[in-house]
């Protein structure tokens, strides 16, 4: 290298291939001294494509340090030519389209491909104040792709004039000026397409009272067609009307009622009814938009209150129990409580038997006015009136079961039966029948027992019998040898009902064995007679017992003969069976 230098000036020699001189492939001579700018100058340009020799070194001339000169062993300094093959670019895009590439920008750069010195970076410097476009770099071709990132509207902007600047990822070397060819213009035209009509107020909310009659005009729910430069007509139709309450004019979007609107309907949510309408144009192709109409219904007093509960239970004594009653109203405040509960004037028995005591605005108590009311089920009418304007009243029926109660106020078993529909007379008749049947059963047992005791029917002697014979089954083998099986004494036969023939009163046989055999033969001959073809059961009350028969209807020991039971025929149909059993003579 030449060592001649002066402050602020630099002379350098490039050694390429050989230590002295230039390589034959590098047609450059020693550079001439230049001001210290970091850029050497020679007889020709030191562009990279012109000199392919490998750099050996770049020595700095002794002296003060000069920034930017020979910072690394590279042959050329970083620079960007920035030559654009075209000065102007053009593209077009349909309106409302996002993500579309509308133009490709190409550049020329002589630096090493795919290096930071070669990679291009694009940006829009003017013509797009709203940020509709962005430019990203193709990593393979280094082209700039102009892309729509925000929808454009033909009715607002028919074209865009963009100014784009390109630069490298790495900055230019010091001293190299930016060329005017590093910028370009891009013209983007916007194409008009058929856009769907839209409802400016969506969702639209209106308020009105419920119950307006059919044909009432509610509102005009019209849409706007954004295609101002197209002569198109918009038609309206219903898309969703759950209760079928509304009608819309197909030409102007006027909404009227087709039926009365009811706030208490199942189609209402939080007092709001929703309907959806469709607006469609006649473009090519047709486009449509939807809008939702919300109707807030203001409550009116159109529902009378209902009494609760529908059924209740109360004791027949008024001091023991009362029924709490309230009301339910489908309306909203102030068309609900406080409620007024009262009994109707007719029938007169209602106010004579019952009374209502007010507890508060929502509750009252129903209780008996009289000291006693016969058990049963009573339909009690009660008039309930709300506080609406005007107030509405309703007469509701509550079914009250009146029954006898215990000390805890709970219905007894008899009271539950009475409340089921049986009167007191029917219950008493049933109890009398049960007592008579039990007494008859005792009479039969006592009659049979008396016939086995000394001094039984017929005025027999007081002779004691040897009861040990009854405890010896071997003495009865000749009697029990019949084929019929032994059944329980309380088992009822499948055959006809027993007729209970009257037995003749006579003296006991002399031998107890003959007496038993006679009874068995009678049972064998009459299978319908008690005790139903089974072993006879005899009551034994001990030797020398002075107790007589327990029968409440007859005593076989009476010497006056059988009683007259004809009076049973006068007791009515419930005692006809007993009259048939005991009222006739001997069969």
KOLSEGU-69665 format. One line per 4 residues: number of its first residue (from 1); for each residue x, y negated, z negated of C-alpha. Coordinates in steps of 0.5 Angstrom, whole numbers, plus 500, padded with zeros to 3 digits. Example, Ala and Ser with C-alpha at 12.3 -4.5 7.8 and 13.67 -1.06 7.14 Angstrom:
! residues 2
1	525/509/484; 527/502/486
//
This chain:
! residues 587
1	500/500/500; 502/493/501; 504/489/495; 503/482/497
5	497/479/494; 495/473/491; 490/472/486; 483/472/488
9	485/476/494; 486/483/496; 490/487/501; 489/495/501
13	491/500/505; 487/507/506; 491/513/506; 487/518/510
17	490/525/511; 497/523/511; 501/518/506; 502/513/512
21	498/511/517; 491/513/519; 488/520/521; 487/520/529
25	480/521/527; 480/515/524; 481/509/529; 482/504/523
29	488/499/522; 490/497/515; 485/492/513; 486/485/513
33	486/481/506; 479/479/504; 476/475/498; 475/479/492
37	468/481/494; 469/489/493; 468/490/500; 474/491/505
41	474/489/512; 478/492/518; 479/492/525; 472/496/525
45	467/498/520; 468/503/515; 461/506/516; 461/513/514
49	459/516/520; 465/513/523; 470/516/519; 470/523/517
53	477/524/513; 477/526/506; 479/520/502; 485/521/498
57	486/516/493; 484/508/493; 489/505/489; 488/498/485
61	494/493/487; 497/491/480; 495/485/477; 488/482/473
65	483/487/473; 478/486/479; 471/489/478; 467/493/483
69	474/495/487; 475/503/487; 471/505/481; 471/512/484
73	475/516/489; 470/515/495; 471/513/502; 465/508/503
77	462/503/498; 454/504/497; 450/500/501; 443/501/505
81	442/499/512; 434/499/511; 433/499/518; 426/500/520
85	424/504/526; 418/500/527; 416/493/524; 409/494/524
89	404/500/522; 397/501/522; 392/506/519; 384/507/518
93	380/510/512; 373/511/511; 370/507/505; 369/510/498
97	374/516/500; 380/517/495; 387/521/496; 387/520/503
101	394/518/507; 392/512/512; 400/511/514; 407/514/514
105	413/509/514; 419/511/517; 426/508/515; 433/509/518
109	439/510/512; 446/512/514; 448/514/507; 449/521/505
113	442/525/506; 438/527/499; 443/523/495; 440/517/491
117	444/512/496; 439/515/501; 433/516/498; 428/511/499
121	423/507/494; 417/504/497; 412/499/494; 407/494/496
125	409/487/495; 403/483/498; 396/484/501; 393/489/495
129	391/485/489; 386/490/487; 391/496/487; 387/500/492
133	393/503/495; 400/506/493; 406/509/497; 410/515/495
137	416/518/498; 416/525/502; 422/528/499; 424/532/505
141	423/526/511; 424/520/506; 418/517/509; 413/513/505
145	406/515/505; 401/510/504; 395/513/500; 388/510/497
149	388/511/490; 382/506/489; 376/507/493; 375/501/498
153	368/498/500; 367/496/507; 362/491/505; 367/488/501
157	373/489/505; 373/491/512; 381/491/513; 387/490/509
161	394/487/511; 400/490/507; 407/488/506; 411/494/504
165	419/493/502; 423/499/502; 430/500/497; 434/506/495
169	434/509/488; 441/507/487; 442/499/488; 446/496/493
173	454/495/492; 456/488/490; 456/484/496; 452/487/501
177	446/483/503; 439/485/503; 437/486/511; 430/483/513
181	429/490/516; 428/492/509; 420/490/509; 414/492/514
185	407/490/515; 401/495/514; 394/494/517; 389/498/514
189	382/498/517; 376/500/513; 370/504/517; 363/504/515
193	359/510/512; 352/511/510; 352/510/503; 346/513/498
197	341/508/495; 342/506/488; 338/504/482; 341/498/479
201	338/499/472; 339/506/471; 336/509/466; 331/504/466
205	327/503/459; 320/500/458; 315/500/452; 308/500/452
209	302/503/448; 300/510/448; 293/512/451; 293/507/457
213	288/509/462; 290/512/469; 292/507/474; 295/503/470
217	301/499/473; 307/500/469; 313/498/473; 317/497/479
221	323/502/480; 326/500/486; 333/502/489; 338/498/493
225	341/500/499; 349/498/499; 349/498/507; 348/491/508
229	350/492/516; 345/498/517; 338/497/518; 335/502/514
233	329/504/510; 328/507/503; 323/512/501; 321/514/494
237	319/520/491; 318/524/484; 324/528/482; 322/530/475
241	315/529/471; 314/534/466; 307/532/464; 305/530/471
245	303/523/468; 306/518/473; 305/516/481; 310/512/485
249	309/508/491; 313/511/497; 315/504/500; 316/500/494
253	317/504/488; 311/501/484; 310/506/478; 303/507/476
257	300/512/471; 296/518/473; 293/520/467; 293/518/459
261	300/518/456; 300/521/449; 305/520/444; 304/526/440
265	305/531/446; 310/536/447; 313/533/452; 315/527/448
269	322/526/444; 323/521/439; 317/517/442; 320/517/449
273	318/520/455; 323/521/461; 321/522/469; 326/522/474
277	325/519/481; 329/520/488; 331/514/493; 333/516/500
281	335/512/506; 334/514/514; 341/514/515; 345/519/519
285	346/523/515; 341/521/510; 343/519/503; 339/519/497
289	340/517/489; 336/518/483; 334/514/477; 331/515/470
293	325/512/468; 324/512/460; 318/510/457; 317/508/450
297	310/510/447; 308/505/441; 303/509/437; 296/508/436
301	291/511/431; 288/516/435; 289/522/431; 284/524/425
305	288/527/419; 287/534/417; 286/537/410; 291/542/407
309	291/547/405; 286/551/409; 285/556/403; 285/556/395
313	284/560/389; 281/557/383; 278/560/376; 271/560/375
317	272/556/368; 274/549/370; 279/548/364; 284/553/367
321	285/551/374; 285/546/380; 287/546/387; 292/541/390
325	290/538/396; 293/533/401; 293/531/409; 297/532/415
329	296/527/421; 300/527/428; 300/519/428; 306/515/426
333	306/510/420; 302/505/419; 297/510/422; 297/515/417
337	297/515/409; 295/513/404; 289/518/405; 282/517/402
341	279/524/399; 272/525/398; 266/530/398; 260/529/403
345	253/527/400; 250/533/403; 249/539/401; 248/537/394
349	251/543/391; 258/541/393; 258/534/389; 254/538/383
353	259/544/383; 266/540/385; 270/534/384; 276/531/387
357	281/527/383; 286/522/386; 293/523/384; 297/518/389
361	296/516/396; 298/523/399; 295/528/394; 289/529/390
365	286/535/386; 280/539/387; 276/542/381; 270/545/378
369	265/540/375; 260/545/372; 263/549/366; 262/556/370
373	261/558/377; 260/565/379; 266/569/383; 266/569/390
377	268/565/396; 266/558/397; 267/553/403; 268/546/401
381	267/541/405; 272/535/404; 272/528/408; 279/525/409
385	280/518/412; 287/515/414; 289/508/413; 290/506/421
389	287/500/424; 281/502/425; 281/508/420; 279/515/422
393	276/520/418; 275/528/419; 271/533/415; 275/539/414
397	273/546/410; 277/549/405; 275/556/403; 276/557/395
401	276/563/392; 273/563/385; 275/569/380; 275/570/373
405	282/569/370; 287/571/364; 290/566/359; 295/565/365
409	290/562/370; 291/568/374; 285/572/377; 284/579/374
413	282/585/378; 275/584/377; 275/577/380; 279/579/386
417	274/584/388; 268/579/387; 272/574/391; 272/579/396
421	265/579/397; 262/583/392; 257/580/387; 256/581/380
425	250/585/381; 253/590/385; 259/590/381; 255/592/375
429	251/597/379; 258/601/381; 260/601/373; 253/604/371
433	254/609/376; 261/611/374; 258/611/367; 253/616/368
437	257/621/373; 262/621/367; 256/623/362; 253/628/367
441	260/631/367; 260/631/359; 253/634/359; 255/640/363
445	261/642/359; 257/641/353; 252/645/355; 256/651/358
449	260/650/351; 254/651/347; 252/657/350; 258/660/348
453	257/658/341; 253/661/335; 246/658/335; 247/656/342
457	241/655/347; 235/660/345; 235/659/338; 240/665/337
461	243/668/331; 249/665/327; 253/671/329; 260/670/330
465	263/674/336; 270/677/336; 273/671/341; 279/676/341
469	276/679/347; 276/673/351; 284/673/350; 285/680/353
473	285/680/361; 285/688/361; 278/688/359; 276/684/365
477	280/688/370; 273/691/373; 270/684/374; 277/680/377
481	278/686/382; 274/682/387; 277/680/393; 276/672/393
485	281/668/391; 281/664/384; 281/657/385; 282/651/381
489	276/649/377; 276/642/379; 277/644/387; 271/642/391
493	268/647/396; 268/646/403; 260/648/403; 254/645/402
497	253/641/396; 251/644/389; 244/644/387; 245/646/380
501	239/650/378; 236/650/372; 238/656/367; 232/659/363
505	233/658/356; 234/665/352; 237/669/347; 245/670/348
509	246/677/350; 248/682/344; 255/683/347; 260/678/350
513	262/682/355; 255/683/358; 254/675/358; 261/674/361
517	259/679/367; 252/676/368; 255/669/369; 260/672/374
521	255/676/378; 251/669/378; 257/666/381; 258/671/386
525	251/671/388; 251/663/389; 258/660/392; 255/653/391
529	254/653/384; 259/650/379; 264/652/378; 265/653/385
533	267/661/385; 272/660/380; 273/663/373; 269/660/368
537	272/655/363; 269/655/356; 270/650/351; 272/653/344
541	271/648/338; 273/653/332; 269/658/328; 264/655/324
545	264/648/328; 258/644/326; 259/640/332; 253/640/337
549	253/639/345; 257/632/347; 252/632/353; 249/625/353
553	243/627/357; 241/634/355; 242/639/349; 241/646/351
557	240/647/343; 234/643/343; 228/648/342; 223/643/345
561	225/645/352; 228/641/358; 228/634/358; 223/630/364
565	228/627/369; 223/624/373; 224/617/371; 230/617/375
569	226/617/381; 224/610/379; 231/607/378; 232/606/386
573	236/609/391; 243/609/387; 240/614/382; 236/619/387
577	242/624/387; 241/625/380; 234/625/380; 234/631/386
581	239/635/381; 235/634/375; 228/632/376; 225/638/380
585	223/645/377; 227/652/377; 229/654/384
//
